Amino acid sequence: MVARLSTFGQINYKIEGFVYEEKTKHSLPGVNVFIADLSMGVVADENGFFKMDVPAGNHTITFSSVGYKNKVVALIADRPQ
């Protein structure tokens, strides 16, 4: 499982990206995208796309789906674009 992330904004950041299968590059719909320290999460849509707004800070994003190992990604949201 692989995810590409983009961040936008200054105080709050828009996190968005696509989740796809690493070997085949096919999108993975229905993947859970969760930030535990904020108790917030979303589910990737039918194209594997997700987006969420997060406050500035250091966060850990966990991507999970049945049949795949969880993917954990560190996010540092503190730099204006």
GIBEL-V181974 format. One record per helix or strand. SS is the DSSP state (H for helix, E for strand). FROM is the first residue (numbers start at 0). TO is the last residue. If there is no record, write none. Layout:
# GIBEL-V181974
SS,FROM,TO ; SS,FROM,TO
This chain:
# GIBEL-V181974
E,1,7 ; E,11,19 ; E,26,26 ; E,31,34 ; H,35,37 ; E,39,42 ; E,48,54 ; E,56,63 ; E,70,76
